[in-house]
Amino acid sequence: MNQTDDTVDQLNWGGPADPPRSATSTSDNALLNEMRRNGSASVSELMSATGVTATAVRQRLHRLMAAGLVCRATLDHASPTEVKEPSNRSPKGRGRPSHRYSLTEKGIHRAGTNYADLVMVLWQEIRSIPDPEVKRDLLQRLVVRLTNHYKNSIQGNTVNQRLTSLVGLLGEREIPFEFNGSGKLPVLTALACPYPDLAEQDRSICVMEKMLFSELIGDTVQLTSCRLDGASCCTFEPVNP
């Protein structure tokens, strides 16, 4: 199935794009970035780097460990050997051990995935290509690449099942979507835009998103309402569920 040929002609490549808004760093990201910069850190080092109390640092570290983003290494004062220990168990031994905290693989990815500026610049470069056929071909290839990246995560034999699976996949990426299959047509609702800065400057990204959803669920998807038109949420409906 290929929905790109009919849909790509709807793209609007014209008009200048404003620069994206700056992302606001969170206290958790400050800790993640400090550990990413230095490899590991103690509570006192994180206090110095962030300017908050030991209690606040420990609370954030426990939250990050629970999320699987940070691990703790116990240093035995009698030995330089580091021993990895679960975060919910007290180390055994004489004296009070010290701890150092570092990023897990999940934490490394979390701390290093701020691609907003890069995405905006790349999209602007695509829009600046003068030949519409070249832009058309490039967009089709992007959709194919994204489809191949996500398709093995979409499960189900029916459109409704695949839409439910898609909502789960997006939720894993902290993109909140809801699916309602109780009406005449199933409705996929975007509670938050995956590309807010980009969509506000160029509605073409909405078309690409519609194309991607069509490929993933195996049915043509229509964008039936859009925040950019004043709706409270963006909604998508399959044509032949």
C-alpha positions in Angstrom: 0.0 0.0 0.0 1.2 3.5 -0.8 -0.7 6.6 0.3 2.1 9.1 -0.5 1.4 9.7 -4.2 -2.1 11.2 -3.7 -1.3 13.0 -0.5 2.1 14.6 -1.2 0.6 17.1 -3.7 -1.2 18.8 -0.8 2.0 20.0 0.7 2.5 23.8 1.1 6.2 24.5 0.9 6.0 28.3 0.7 6.5 31.0 3.3 9.4 31.7 5.6 9.7 29.8 8.9 10.4 31.6 12.2 13.1 30.2 14.4 11.9 27.6 17.0 11.3 28.6 20.6 14.0 27.7 23.1 13.3 24.5 25.1 13.0 25.0 28.8 15.5 22.8 30.8 14.2 20.9 33.8 15.9 20.2 37.0 16.0 16.5 36.1 17.7 17.3 32.8 20.3 19.4 34.7 21.3 16.3 36.7 21.3 14.1 33.6 23.4 16.5 31.7 25.9 16.8 34.5 26.4 13.1 34.7 26.6 12.9 30.9 29.3 15.6 31.0 31.5 13.9 33.7 30.6 10.3 33.4 29.5 10.0 37.0 28.9 12.3 40.0 28.4 12.2 43.7 25.6 14.0 45.5 27.9 16.8 46.6 29.1 17.3 43.1 25.6 17.5 41.8 24.7 19.9 44.6 27.6 22.2 43.4 26.6 21.9 39.8 22.9 22.6 40.2 22.8 24.8 43.3 20.2 22.8 45.2 20.2 21.0 48.5 21.4 17.4 49.1 17.8 16.4 49.9 16.5 17.8 46.6 19.3 16.1 44.7 18.6 12.7 46.4 14.9 13.0 45.7 15.6 13.6 42.0 18.1 10.8 41.8 15.7 8.4 43.3 13.1 9.4 40.8 15.6 9.0 37.9 16.7 5.6 39.2 13.1 4.5 39.4 12.6 5.6 35.8 15.7 3.5 34.8 17.7 6.6 33.7 20.3 6.5 36.4 22.3 3.8 38.2 24.3 3.9 41.4 27.7 2.6 42.1 28.9 2.0 45.7 32.5 2.7 46.6 33.9 0.7 49.5 36.2 2.9 51.5 38.4 -0.1 52.1 38.7 -0.8 48.4 38.7 1.2 45.2 36.5 -1.4 43.6 33.1 -0.2 42.4 30.2 -2.5 43.1 26.9 -1.9 41.1 24.0 -2.3 43.5 20.2 -2.1 43.1 18.9 1.3 44.1 16.5 -0.2 46.7 19.0 -2.2 48.7 21.5 -1.0 51.3 25.1 -1.9 50.8 26.6 -4.3 53.3 30.0 -3.8 54.9 31.8 -1.8 57.5 31.7 2.0 57.5 29.5 4.2 55.5 30.0 3.7 51.8 29.9 6.5 49.3 27.9 6.5 46.1 28.4 7.8 42.6 25.7 8.1 40.0 25.9 7.6 36.3 23.5 7.3 33.3 22.1 4.0 32.1 21.8 3.4 28.4 18.3 4.8 28.6 19.5 7.8 30.4 22.2 8.5 27.8 19.6 8.5 25.1 17.3 10.7 27.2 20.0 13.3 27.9 21.2 13.4 24.3 18.0 13.6 22.2 17.2 17.3 21.9 16.9 17.4 18.1 14.4 20.3 17.8 16.8 22.8 16.3 18.3 20.2 13.9 14.8 19.1 12.8 13.7 22.6 12.1 16.8 23.4 10.0 16.6 20.2 8.0 12.9 20.9 7.3 13.7 24.4 6.2 16.3 23.0 3.8 13.8 20.6 2.4 11.3 23.4 1.8 14.0 25.5 0.0 14.6 22.8 -2.7 13.4 24.6 -5.9 12.3 21.5 -7.8 8.9 20.2 -6.6 9.5 16.7 -8.0 12.7 16.4 -5.9 10.8 17.6 -2.8 8.0 15.2 -3.5 10.4 12.3 -3.9 12.3 13.2 -0.7 9.1 13.4 1.3 8.0 10.0 0.1 11.3 8.5 1.1 11.0 10.1 4.6 7.6 8.5 5.1 8.9 5.1 3.9 11.9 5.3 6.3 9.7 6.2 9.2 7.2 3.5 8.3 10.0 0.9 8.2 11.3 2.1 11.5 8.0 1.8 13.3 6.0 -0.9 11.5 7.3 -3.9 13.5 6.0 -2.2 16.6 2.4 -2.0 15.2 0.4 -5.1 16.1 -3.1 -6.2 15.1 -5.2 -7.6 12.3 -7.8 -4.9 12.1 -7.6 -1.2 11.7 -8.9 -0.6 15.3 -6.3 -3.0 16.7 -3.5 -1.3 14.8 -4.7 2.2 15.9 -4.6 0.9 19.5 -1.1 -0.3 19.0 -0.1 3.0 17.4 -1.4 4.9 20.5 0.8 2.7 22.7 3.8 3.2 20.5 3.4 7.0 20.6 2.8 6.9 24.4 6.2 5.1 24.8 7.7 8.2 23.1 5.7 10.5 25.5 3.4 11.7 22.7 -0.1 11.5 24.1 -2.7 10.2 21.7 -6.1 8.6 22.4 -8.2 6.2 20.3 -12.0 5.9 20.4 -13.5 3.1 18.4 -17.0 3.3 19.8 -18.4 5.6 17.1 -19.4 5.1 13.5 -15.8 5.7 12.5 -12.8 5.2 14.8 -11.1 8.4 15.9 -7.4 9.0 16.7 -6.9 12.1 18.8 -3.6 13.9 19.3 -3.7 15.4 22.8 -0.4 17.1 22.1 1.4 17.8 18.8 4.6 15.8 18.2 6.1 18.7 16.3 4.6 21.9 17.9 7.2 24.4 16.7 7.4 22.9 13.3 3.7 22.6 12.8 3.1 26.2 13.8 5.4 27.4 11.0 4.6 24.8 8.3 1.4 22.8 8.0 3.2 20.4 5.6 4.3 18.4 8.7 0.6 17.6 9.4 0.3 16.1 5.9 3.4 14.0 6.4 2.0 12.8 9.8 -1.2 11.8 8.1 0.7 9.9 5.4 2.7 8.0 8.1 -0.4 7.0 10.0 -2.0 5.8 6.8 1.0 3.5 6.0 1.2 2.2 9.6 -2.4 1.2 10.0 -2.9 0.0 6.4 -5.7 2.4 5.5 -6.0 6.0 4.2 -6.3 8.4 7.1 -7.9 11.8 7.0 -7.1 14.8 9.2 -10.6 15.7 10.3 -9.8 18.5 12.7 -6.6 20.5 13.5 -5.4 22.8 16.2 -4.2 25.2 13.6 -7.8 25.7 12.5 -9.0 26.4 16.0 -9.9 22.9 17.1 -9.0 21.8 20.7 -7.2 18.7 19.3 -6.1 17.3 16.1 -8.1 14.2 15.1 -7.5 11.6 12.4 -10.1 9.1 11.0 -9.5 6.1 8.7 -11.5 6.1 5.5 -12.2 2.4 5.3 -11.9 0.9 8.9 
